[in-house]
Amino acid sequence: MAKAVIIKGFPEELHRRAKARAALEGITLKALIIKLLEGYLEKVGG
């Protein structure tokens, strides 16, 4: 079952930039975060 993740104090500028990048890629912010986290974990062997 999927879990909700709440990040308090997330920098507004980073949120804005990430949301814009997701839009450019035609994906949701959630999909972008998942994609980046999976890539990071693959890289570090997690």
PyMOL Python script that loads the backbone (N, CA, C, O; Angstrom):
from pymol import cmd

cmd.read_pdbstr("""\
ATOM      1  N   MET A   1       0.836  -1.178   0.000  1.00  0.00           N
ATOM      2  CA  MET A   1       0.000   0.000   0.000  1.00  0.00           C
ATOM      3  C   MET A   1       0.884   1.245   0.000  1.00  0.00           C
ATOM      4  O   MET A   1       1.871   1.310   0.732  1.00  0.00           O
ATOM      5  N   ALA A   2       0.531   2.220  -0.812  1.00  0.00           N
ATOM      6  CA  ALA A   2       1.301   3.463  -0.902  1.00  0.00           C
ATOM      7  C   ALA A   2       1.166   4.274   0.378  1.00  0.00           C
ATOM      8  O   ALA A   2       0.134   4.233   1.047  1.00  0.00           O
ATOM      9  N   LYS A   3       2.202   4.999   0.704  1.00  0.00           N
ATOM     10  CA  LYS A   3       2.240   5.845   1.899  1.00  0.00           C
ATOM     11  C   LYS A   3       2.275   7.307   1.487  1.00  0.00           C
ATOM     12  O   LYS A   3       2.801   7.653   0.429  1.00  0.00           O
ATOM     13  N   ALA A   4       1.717   8.153   2.324  1.00  0.00           N
ATOM     14  CA  ALA A   4       1.798   9.600   2.104  1.00  0.00           C
ATOM     15  C   ALA A   4       3.068  10.109   2.765  1.00  0.00           C
ATOM     16  O   ALA A   4       3.434   9.666   3.853  1.00  0.00           O
ATOM     17  N   VAL A   5       3.738  11.043   2.097  1.00  0.00           N
ATOM     18  CA  VAL A   5       4.943  11.651   2.641  1.00  0.00           C
ATOM     19  C   VAL A   5       4.695  13.154   2.731  1.00  0.00           C
ATOM     20  O   VAL A   5       4.348  13.797   1.740  1.00  0.00           O
ATOM     21  N   ILE A   6       4.876  13.698   3.914  1.00  0.00           N
ATOM     22  CA  ILE A   6       4.711  15.129   4.120  1.00  0.00           C
ATOM     23  C   ILE A   6       6.073  15.694   4.497  1.00  0.00           C
ATOM     24  O   ILE A   6       6.711  15.218   5.436  1.00  0.00           O
ATOM     25  N   ILE A   7       6.511  16.701   3.769  1.00  0.00           N
ATOM     26  CA  ILE A   7       7.801  17.321   4.040  1.00  0.00           C
ATOM     27  C   ILE A   7       7.538  18.746   4.516  1.00  0.00           C
ATOM     28  O   ILE A   7       7.166  19.613   3.726  1.00  0.00           O
ATOM     29  N   LYS A   8       7.730  18.976   5.791  1.00  0.00           N
ATOM     30  CA  LYS A   8       7.538  20.311   6.345  1.00  0.00           C
ATOM     31  C   LYS A   8       8.780  21.146   6.092  1.00  0.00           C
ATOM     32  O   LYS A   8       9.903  20.641   6.117  1.00  0.00           O
ATOM     33  N   GLY A   9       8.563  22.424   5.850  1.00  0.00           N
ATOM     34  CA  GLY A   9       9.688  23.334   5.660  1.00  0.00           C
ATOM     35  C   GLY A   9      10.394  23.173   4.326  1.00  0.00           C
ATOM     36  O   GLY A   9      11.546  23.583   4.184  1.00  0.00           O
ATOM     37  N   PHE A  10       9.719  22.581   3.341  1.00  0.00           N
ATOM     38  CA  PHE A  10      10.316  22.395   2.015  1.00  0.00           C
ATOM     39  C   PHE A  10      10.495  23.769   1.375  1.00  0.00           C
ATOM     40  O   PHE A  10       9.534  24.536   1.320  1.00  0.00           O
ATOM     41  N   PRO A  11      11.677  24.104   0.894  1.00  0.00           N
ATOM     42  CA  PRO A  11      11.928  25.435   0.335  1.00  0.00           C
ATOM     43  C   PRO A  11      10.997  25.754  -0.843  1.00  0.00           C
ATOM     44  O   PRO A  11      10.878  24.964  -1.779  1.00  0.00           O
ATOM     45  N   GLU A  12      10.348  26.908  -0.786  1.00  0.00           N
ATOM     46  CA  GLU A  12       9.390  27.290  -1.821  1.00  0.00           C
ATOM     47  C   GLU A  12      10.031  27.369  -3.199  1.00  0.00           C
ATOM     48  O   GLU A  12       9.441  26.925  -4.184  1.00  0.00           O
ATOM     49  N   GLU A  13      11.239  27.932  -3.276  1.00  0.00           N
ATOM     50  CA  GLU A  13      11.918  28.075  -4.565  1.00  0.00           C
ATOM     51  C   GLU A  13      12.235  26.705  -5.168  1.00  0.00           C
ATOM     52  O   GLU A  13      12.088  26.514  -6.375  1.00  0.00           O
ATOM     53  N   LEU A  14      12.666  25.759  -4.349  1.00  0.00           N
ATOM     54  CA  LEU A  14      12.947  24.408  -4.835  1.00  0.00           C
ATOM     55  C   LEU A  14      11.666  23.740  -5.318  1.00  0.00           C
ATOM     56  O   LEU A  14      11.666  23.060  -6.344  1.00  0.00           O
ATOM     57  N   HIS A  15      10.587  23.929  -4.588  1.00  0.00           N
ATOM     58  CA  HIS A  15       9.290  23.381  -4.991  1.00  0.00           C
ATOM     59  C   HIS A  15       8.862  23.960  -6.340  1.00  0.00           C
ATOM     60  O   HIS A  15       8.408  23.227  -7.218  1.00  0.00           O
ATOM     61  N   ARG A  16       9.006  25.258  -6.499  1.00  0.00           N
ATOM     62  CA  ARG A  16       8.622  25.914  -7.747  1.00  0.00           C
ATOM     63  C   ARG A  16       9.445  25.387  -8.923  1.00  0.00           C
ATOM     64  O   ARG A  16       8.901  25.091  -9.987  1.00  0.00           O
ATOM     65  N   ARG A  17      10.760  25.274  -8.721  1.00  0.00           N
ATOM     66  CA  ARG A  17      11.635  24.788  -9.790  1.00  0.00           C
ATOM     67  C   ARG A  17      11.345  23.334 -10.147  1.00  0.00           C
ATOM     68  O   ARG A  17      11.328  22.968 -11.322  1.00  0.00           O
ATOM     69  N   ALA A  18      11.119  22.511  -9.132  1.00  0.00           N
ATOM     70  CA  ALA A  18      10.824  21.097  -9.375  1.00  0.00           C
ATOM     71  C   ALA A  18       9.498  20.927 -10.098  1.00  0.00           C
ATOM     72  O   ALA A  18       9.377  20.102 -11.004  1.00  0.00           O
ATOM     73  N   LYS A  19       8.505  21.710  -9.693  1.00  0.00           N
ATOM     74  CA  LYS A  19       7.191  21.628 -10.342  1.00  0.00           C
ATOM     75  C   LYS A  19       7.288  22.065 -11.806  1.00  0.00           C
ATOM     76  O   LYS A  19       6.654  21.474 -12.680  1.00  0.00           O
ATOM     77  N   ALA A  20       8.083  23.101 -12.063  1.00  0.00           N
ATOM     78  CA  ALA A  20       8.281  23.569 -13.435  1.00  0.00           C
ATOM     79  C   ALA A  20       8.993  22.501 -14.268  1.00  0.00           C
ATOM     80  O   ALA A  20       8.623  22.264 -15.418  1.00  0.00           O
ATOM     81  N   ARG A  21      10.014  21.855 -13.693  1.00  0.00           N
ATOM     82  CA  ARG A  21      10.750  20.801 -14.413  1.00  0.00           C
ATOM     83  C   ARG A  21       9.835  19.628 -14.727  1.00  0.00           C
ATOM     84  O   ARG A  21       9.879  19.074 -15.826  1.00  0.00           O
ATOM     85  N   ALA A  22       9.003  19.252 -13.757  1.00  0.00           N
ATOM     86  CA  ALA A  22       8.049  18.162 -13.986  1.00  0.00           C
ATOM     87  C   ALA A  22       7.114  18.514 -15.134  1.00  0.00           C
ATOM     88  O   ALA A  22       6.834  17.676 -15.991  1.00  0.00           O
ATOM     89  N   ALA A  23       6.634  19.747 -15.151  1.00  0.00           N
ATOM     90  CA  ALA A  23       5.735  20.178 -16.230  1.00  0.00           C
ATOM     91  C   ALA A  23       6.443  20.108 -17.583  1.00  0.00           C
ATOM     92  O   ALA A  23       5.845  19.681 -18.571  1.00  0.00           O
ATOM     93  N   LEU A  24       7.697  20.517 -17.634  1.00  0.00           N
ATOM     94  CA  LEU A  24       8.457  20.446 -18.889  1.00  0.00           C
ATOM     95  C   LEU A  24       8.603  19.005 -19.370  1.00  0.00           C
ATOM     96  O   LEU A  24       8.616  18.744 -20.572  1.00  0.00           O
ATOM     97  N   GLU A  25       8.711  18.077 -18.427  1.00  0.00           N
ATOM     98  CA  GLU A  25       8.844  16.656 -18.767  1.00  0.00           C
ATOM     99  C   GLU A  25       7.493  15.991 -18.994  1.00  0.00           C
ATOM    100  O   GLU A  25       7.430  14.833 -19.407  1.00  0.00           O
ATOM    101  N   GLY A  26       6.400  16.730 -18.723  1.00  0.00           N
ATOM    102  CA  GLY A  26       5.062  16.178 -18.930  1.00  0.00           C
ATOM    103  C   GLY A  26       4.659  15.167 -17.874  1.00  0.00           C
ATOM    104  O   GLY A  26       3.852  14.273 -18.130  1.00  0.00           O
ATOM    105  N   ILE A  27       5.228  15.315 -16.676  1.00  0.00           N
ATOM    106  CA  ILE A  27       4.907  14.398 -15.581  1.00  0.00           C
ATOM    107  C   ILE A  27       4.498  15.212 -14.350  1.00  0.00           C
ATOM    108  O   ILE A  27       4.647  16.434 -14.321  1.00  0.00           O
ATOM    109  N   THR A  28       3.991  14.528 -13.355  1.00  0.00           N
ATOM    110  CA  THR A  28       3.608  15.200 -12.120  1.00  0.00           C
ATOM    111  C   THR A  28       4.834  15.404 -11.231  1.00  0.00           C
ATOM    112  O   THR A  28       5.873  14.774 -11.425  1.00  0.00           O
ATOM    113  N   LEU A  29       4.692  16.283 -10.267  1.00  0.00           N
ATOM    114  CA  LEU A  29       5.761  16.491  -9.305  1.00  0.00           C
ATOM    115  C   LEU A  29       6.037  15.195  -8.540  1.00  0.00           C
ATOM    116  O   LEU A  29       7.190  14.863  -8.266  1.00  0.00           O
ATOM    117  N   LYS A  30       4.987  14.478  -8.204  1.00  0.00           N
ATOM    118  CA  LYS A  30       5.134  13.189  -7.529  1.00  0.00           C
ATOM    119  C   LYS A  30       5.968  12.230  -8.376  1.00  0.00           C
ATOM    120  O   LYS A  30       6.873  11.572  -7.862  1.00  0.00           O
ATOM    121  N   ALA A  31       5.666  12.150  -9.671  1.00  0.00           N
ATOM    122  CA  ALA A  31       6.404  11.254 -10.564  1.00  0.00           C
ATOM    123  C   ALA A  31       7.868  11.672 -10.664  1.00  0.00           C
ATOM    124  O   ALA A  31       8.755  10.819 -10.718  1.00  0.00           O
ATOM    125  N   LEU A  32       8.125  12.971 -10.690  1.00  0.00           N
ATOM    126  CA  LEU A  32       9.497  13.460 -10.751  1.00  0.00           C
ATOM    127  C   LEU A  32      10.269  13.075  -9.489  1.00  0.00           C
ATOM    128  O   LEU A  32      11.408  12.617  -9.571  1.00  0.00           O
ATOM    129  N   ILE A  33       9.655  13.258  -8.338  1.00  0.00           N
ATOM    130  CA  ILE A  33      10.314  12.921  -7.075  1.00  0.00           C
ATOM    131  C   ILE A  33      10.604  11.420  -7.009  1.00  0.00           C
ATOM    132  O   ILE A  33      11.688  11.018  -6.586  1.00  0.00           O
ATOM    133  N   ILE A  34       9.652  10.599  -7.418  1.00  0.00           N
ATOM    134  CA  ILE A  34       9.854   9.147  -7.420  1.00  0.00           C
ATOM    135  C   ILE A  34      10.990   8.776  -8.367  1.00  0.00           C
ATOM    136  O   ILE A  34      11.856   7.973  -8.019  1.00  0.00           O
ATOM    137  N   LYS A  35      10.985   9.357  -9.558  1.00  0.00           N
ATOM    138  CA  LYS A  35      12.030   9.090 -10.550  1.00  0.00           C
ATOM    139  C   LYS A  35      13.414   9.443 -10.000  1.00  0.00           C
ATOM    140  O   LYS A  35      14.359   8.667 -10.142  1.00  0.00           O
ATOM    141  N   LEU A  36      13.526  10.610  -9.376  1.00  0.00           N
ATOM    142  CA  LEU A  36      14.810  11.045  -8.849  1.00  0.00           C
ATOM    143  C   LEU A  36      15.253  10.200  -7.665  1.00  0.00           C
ATOM    144  O   LEU A  36      16.432   9.867  -7.553  1.00  0.00           O
ATOM    145  N   LEU A  37      14.339   9.853  -6.791  1.00  0.00           N
ATOM    146  CA  LEU A  37      14.674   9.029  -5.632  1.00  0.00           C
ATOM    147  C   LEU A  37      15.099   7.624  -6.062  1.00  0.00           C
ATOM    148  O   LEU A  37      16.052   7.066  -5.518  1.00  0.00           O
ATOM    149  N   GLU A  38      14.392   7.058  -7.037  1.00  0.00           N
ATOM    150  CA  GLU A  38      14.789   5.737  -7.548  1.00  0.00           C
ATOM    151  C   GLU A  38      16.181   5.796  -8.166  1.00  0.00           C
ATOM    152  O   GLU A  38      16.995   4.897  -7.952  1.00  0.00           O
ATOM    153  N   GLY A  39      16.460   6.857  -8.935  1.00  0.00           N
ATOM    154  CA  GLY A  39      17.776   7.015  -9.544  1.00  0.00           C
ATOM    155  C   GLY A  39      18.876   7.137  -8.507  1.00  0.00           C
ATOM    156  O   GLY A  39      19.949   6.550  -8.649  1.00  0.00           O
ATOM    157  N   TYR A  40      18.600   7.903  -7.465  1.00  0.00           N
ATOM    158  CA  TYR A  40      19.575   8.062  -6.375  1.00  0.00           C
ATOM    159  C   TYR A  40      19.838   6.730  -5.686  1.00  0.00           C
ATOM    160  O   TYR A  40      20.989   6.354  -5.466  1.00  0.00           O
ATOM    161  N   LEU A  41      18.776   6.023  -5.348  1.00  0.00           N
ATOM    162  CA  LEU A  41      18.937   4.743  -4.650  1.00  0.00           C
ATOM    163  C   LEU A  41      19.665   3.722  -5.524  1.00  0.00           C
ATOM    164  O   LEU A  41      20.456   2.927  -5.017  1.00  0.00           O
ATOM    165  N   GLU A  42      19.408   3.738  -6.817  1.00  0.00           N
ATOM    166  CA  GLU A  42      20.118   2.845  -7.743  1.00  0.00           C
ATOM    167  C   GLU A  42      21.615   3.168  -7.734  1.00  0.00           C
ATOM    168  O   GLU A  42      22.464   2.278  -7.725  1.00  0.00           O
ATOM    169  N   LYS A  43      21.904   4.464  -7.738  1.00  0.00           N
ATOM    170  CA  LYS A  43      23.294   4.924  -7.775  1.00  0.00           C
ATOM    171  C   LYS A  43      24.071   4.535  -6.515  1.00  0.00           C
ATOM    172  O   LYS A  43      25.228   4.123  -6.600  1.00  0.00           O
ATOM    173  N   VAL A  44      23.435   4.665  -5.346  1.00  0.00           N
ATOM    174  CA  VAL A  44      24.136   4.393  -4.090  1.00  0.00           C
ATOM    175  C   VAL A  44      23.958   2.956  -3.619  1.00  0.00           C
ATOM    176  O   VAL A  44      24.483   2.569  -2.575  1.00  0.00           O
ATOM    177  N   GLY A  45      23.208   2.158  -4.400  1.00  0.00           N
ATOM    178  CA  GLY A  45      23.056   0.762  -4.060  1.00  0.00           C
ATOM    179  C   GLY A  45      22.007   0.487  -3.000  1.00  0.00           C
ATOM    180  O   GLY A  45      22.100  -0.495  -2.263  1.00  0.00           O
ATOM    181  N   GLY A  46      21.019   1.346  -2.926  1.00  0.00           N
ATOM    182  CA  GLY A  46      19.973   1.178  -1.911  1.00  0.00           C
ATOM    183  C   GLY A  46      18.773   0.426  -2.391  1.00  0.00           C
ATOM    184  O   GLY A  46      17.828   0.221  -1.630  1.00  0.00           O
TER     185      GLY A  46
END
""", "prot")
cmd.dss("prot")
cmd.show_as("cartoon", "prot")
cmd.util.cbc("prot")
cmd.orient("prot")
